[in-house]
Amino acid sequence: MGGSFLLIIIIGLLGMWVQSRLKNKFKKYSHLHLQNGMSGKEIAEKMLSDNGIFDVEVTSTPGRLTDHYNPQNKTVNLSEAVYNERNAAAAAVAAHECGHAVQHAESYAWLEFRSRLVPAVGISSKLASFILIAGIFTVEAFPQLLLLGILLFAATVLFTIVTLPVEYDASNRALIWLEEKQMVTSSEHDAAKDALKWAARTYVVAALSSIATLLYYVNIYNSRS
């Protein structure tokens, strides 16, 4: 059990380092202005059009690193900096989020699988923490409660794992499109690739963290039940 807890701490520190590197990368590449002069909004709209997608709206959303694609209302939501700016970082994020829209249009299997998990994860994430805490305190008398919490938390773990191929594929689609359509220079493409690489690593750390946390609860269950 002590080993699992130590692993959680190490992964947590790793996550903080990756987040710091990601912010520094985006800050750096936000100063690399695109030679084509296009904003993130314009990049997104062109990628959607080039892929024959005309029913997805590109909108601006408050905050930083809040960019996401919403398959429910078919919107590519770009943070204000990405939506308005004309740099390599904005191009990378805008194209990446459009990569998810392309996945949706093409019924990409991993995205569809993740979408089917959303309702279950929404319920389990609300209940798991309470049941796990109660289960730890009552594990000797009622170990089934902790086991239930573990099963609920496992749904979240599965979601973080399934997210990995979805995010990496969206980045690959973005980078291929940026290069094939000559939307960026070679140096701008390298910057976009580096930025997306660090963004993807945040999802890897999240998956590792959830797995380590699951193992921690499993070890409590095995040692006390």
N, C-alpha and C positions, 0 to 999 in steps of 0.2 A: 504493500500500500504506500509506503514511504517513497519507493521508486517511482510510482505513478504520479505522486504529488510533485516530486522533483522534476519529472518530465513536463508537467503542466507549467511549472515556473519557467523552465528553460524555453519552452515553446512560446510562452507569453513574452519573454524578453526578445526572442527572435522576431515575434510579431511587431513589437515596438520598433525594432531596428529596420524591418522591412517597410513599415509605414513611414518612418523617417526618411529612408532612401527614396521611397516613392514620391513624397512631397518635394524633396530636393530635385529629383529628376524632372518633375512637372514644372517646378519653378525655373529650372535651367532651360528647358525646351520651350517655355512660354516666351522666351526672349529670342527664339529662332523663328523669325517671321517668314511666312510662306512667300515664295517668289510669285506664285499665281495670285496672291492677294485675296484668296477666298476665306470667308469666315467659317466657323464650325457649322453654323446653320446651312450655309451654301454647300459645304462639303457633304453634309448629311443628305440634303435634298438631291444632290447629283448622284450619290451612291444609290439611293433608293430608286431614282429614275433609271439609272443604268441597269438595275436589276429588275426592271419592270414592275416596281412597287409604287402604286399611286394612291393607295388608300391608307397610308401612314402619315401622320402629321408630325412635324418637327416643332417642338415647343421649348420654351425656356423655363427652368425651374430654379428656385432660390438655393443658395449654398454653394459649397465647393465639394468636388468629387461626389456630387449627388446624381450624376448622370446615370440613366437607366432606360431600358426599353420596357414598355408596358404592353403586353400582348392582349390584355382585356379591352383596352380602348384604342389599341394600335397607335401609340404615340412614342416617338423618340424624344425623351426628355433630357435636355442638355443643361448643365449648370450655366449660370450667367456668363462666366469667364469663357467657357467652351463655345457657347452659342454665339457670342459677339466677337471673340478674338480671332486673329488670323496668323496663327503660329503652328509649329509642328505638334505641340502638345494637344492643342484644340483639334487638329486634324485627326490625330490618333484616336482620341476619345470619341469624336463624332463618328468616325468610320467604324469603330468597334461596336458602338451601340446600334448602328445600322446593320452590322453583322448579325446581331440578334434578330432584327426585323427580317433579314434574308433567311435566317434559320426558320423563323416562324412561317414565312411564305412557302418554304420548301419542305415543311413538316419534318425538320431535323429531329431524328429519333431521340437524342439525349435531351433536347429542349422539351419535347412532348412528355418524356418521362418525368422530367423535373416539374413541369406544369401540373402533372397528375398528382405529384407529391405535395403540392402547395396546401391543399385543404387539410390533409392529415398533419402536416408539419405545423400549420397554424394552430390546430387544436392541441397537439402534443407539446408544443413549446410553451403554451400557457399553463399547462397542467404539470409538466415534468418536474420543474424546479420545486414546487410545493410537495409533490408526492415523494421526490427523492429525499428532501429534508426530513419529512415525516417518516419515511422508510428507514433512514439511518438511525433515528432515535428509537424505532420500534423493531429493528432488524432481528433481534434475538427472540422476541415474542411473536412477531408477525413478518417474517422475511418476504412473504409474497408481495407486500406493499412496495418494498424496495425493488423487487424484481419488476413490478409493473412500471415503476418510475424509469428503470433502465430500458425497458422496451419502448416506452414513450420517447426517451431521449435518443434512442437508436434511430428513430425516424429523422431526427434533426441531423444526426451524423451521416446518414445515408444521403440526405439532401446536400450537405456540404461536399460529399464525394462526387455526386452526380453533377454538381455545379462545375467541377473542374473541366471536363471535356467541353461543356457548353461555352465557358469563358475562353478557353484556348482556341476553340474553333472560330469563335467570333473574331478574335484577334487575327488569326490566320487569314480569314476572309477579308478583313480590313486591310491588312498589309498587302495582300495580293492585288486587291482592287486599286489601292493607292499607287502601286508600281505599274500595273498593266495599263491604267488610264493616264499614266504620267502626271498624276496630281501633285507629286512632290519630287524634289531633286533627290539625288542619292544621299546627301547628307541629311536632308529632312526625313527621308525614309528610315535611315539608321536611327535617327532620334525617335521617330514614332515607334519603331520596333523596340528600342530600349525602354521607352516609357511603358508600353503595353506589357513588356516582360516583367517589369516590377509590379505592375498592377495585378498581373496574374499570380504573382507570388503571394499576394495577400490572401488569395483564395486557397492556395496550398497551405499556408500557415493556419488558416481558419479550419481547414479539414483536419490537419494534424492535431490542432488544439481540441477539437471535438472528439477525435478518436482517443486522445490521451485522457480526456475527462471521462469518457465512457469506460475506459479501462480502470480508472480510479474507482468508479462506483461498482464495477464488477468485482474488483478486488475486495472492496468492503463487504459486498454480499457473500463472496466465497470465504472470507476469513471469519465472519461473525454468524453466519447462518448455520 
